[in-house]
Amino acid sequence: MTPIYQTSTFVQEAPAKHKGYEYARSQNPTRTALEAAFAAIENAKHGLAFSSGVAATDAVIKLLQPGDEVIAAADMYGGTYRMFTKIYSKFNIRFHYVNMQDANNIKQHINSNTKLIWTETPTNPLMNITDIAAVAAMAKHHKILLCVDNTFASPYLQNPLDLGADLVMHSVTKYVGGHSDVIQGCLMMNDDQLREQLYFIQKSTGAVPGPMDCFLVLRGIKTLHVRMQRHCENGAKIAHHLRNHAKVARVYWCGFEDHPNYNIAKKQMRDFGGMMSFTLKNDSVDEAKRVLSSTKLFALAESLGGVESLINHPATMTHASIPQEERIKNGLTDSLIRLSVGIEDVDDLIEDLNQAIG
Ligand SMILES: Cc1ncc(COP(=O)(O)O)c(C=O)c1O
C-alpha cells in the first residue's frame, strides 16, 4: 500500500539539490501517487490534488486576469456560485450565468474577453444535462478554456476530457472519496502548459491536501467502480419508485427517457447515477421539511456520493448561498428535496422513503 508520508520537508543531498521532493506544499509522495491515480481515472495526462473542491475551482479562476469574463452554468453548486459572485467579482472578473441545457444559449455571451466556460453536468440539484461535446466544440472554436465540474457523474460515468473539455474538476469529497470522511478536490487535464500553470498556482497559494487524506482517497478510488454500479442500480430503482408514488409530484433524474436531455445524458454518460431530487404533491415547505426530518436510513446532511444515503434540503442547506429569487428562477424551489442514494439494500431505502413520505 502507498505509505502515508507524514512529512513536511525532505533531506536534500546538497544545497538546491533534492532527491525529487523538497517541501510538501510543492510535492509529497503520497500526493504524487494520488495525482497519478486522478489522471488515470479521467483518461488524463495530469492530475492535481487540492484541499477541497472549492480550492480546485479557485485555482482555475486564478488562471484569469482582471477584465476577463466567464460563462458559467446558471444552475450549479451554490458554493461555486458564491465564490464567483462574492469573491471573484470583486477582482473585476465578470460572470455570465447561462442556462446550458441548450448549448446555443452560450454563444450570445461570448466576446473577446471570454476566457473560461464553467459547466456542471448533471447539475446540482436539478439534474440538468449539458452537451459537453457541443460546448467543447464552441469553446475550441473561440479559443476559450472549458472546465467541467464532473462531481455528480464521477469519472466512472463520464469523462469530459474525452469529449473535448480542457479541464475536469471534482469535489473528491463526494463519489471519488466515497466514504464521507475527507474533504478534497482535484483537477485533471491533458495540456502540459495548463498543468504547469495550475501546478504553479497550487504550490504558490497552497491549498494542498495532507498525506492522510491522500491515502484515504487512494483507498476510495479502488472501489469507485463497484460503488458506482450499486449507486446506479439503487438510484434507478428509487427514481422509478418515487415517480410512481401517489404523493410525489415530480422526480428530477437524468435516467428517465422523458428527461429533456435524456439523449445527451445517454450519449455522454455510461449510466445515470444515484443523485436525484423530487417535489411532493403537497408543495408546502413545511411538508417537505416534515419528510426531510422523518427518514431513518437516509441521514439529513449536506454532501453526497458517500456509501450511506443522504437526504438534503437544497434551499436551506447546500444552495442557501444563492438568493431565493435566483434559485426559483432556475427551478430550485423551496420545497425541493435532494437524495444521494447510497449502496445499502434498496428495499430498506424504499421502505424508509415510504414511511417518511407517509
Ligand atoms: C457539484 C459540486 N461541485 C463542487 C463542490 C465543492 O466541493 P467541496 O465541498 O469538496 O469543496 C460541491 C460540494 O458540494 C459540489 O456538490
The ligand as an ORCA input file, in Angstrom:
! r2SCAN-3c Opt
* xyz 0 1
  C     -21.071     19.777     -7.740
  C     -20.138     20.262     -6.672
  N     -19.049     20.954     -7.014
  C     -18.187     21.427     -6.089
  C     -18.409     21.232     -4.740
  C     -17.438     21.800     -3.728
  O     -16.614     20.797     -3.223
  P     -16.021     20.765     -1.718
  O     -17.185     20.760     -0.792
  O     -15.221     19.488     -1.720
  O     -15.188     21.989     -1.560
  C     -19.541     20.520     -4.343
  C     -19.810     20.321     -2.891
  O     -20.922     20.064     -2.501
  C     -20.427     20.016     -5.330
  O     -21.537     19.342     -5.000
*
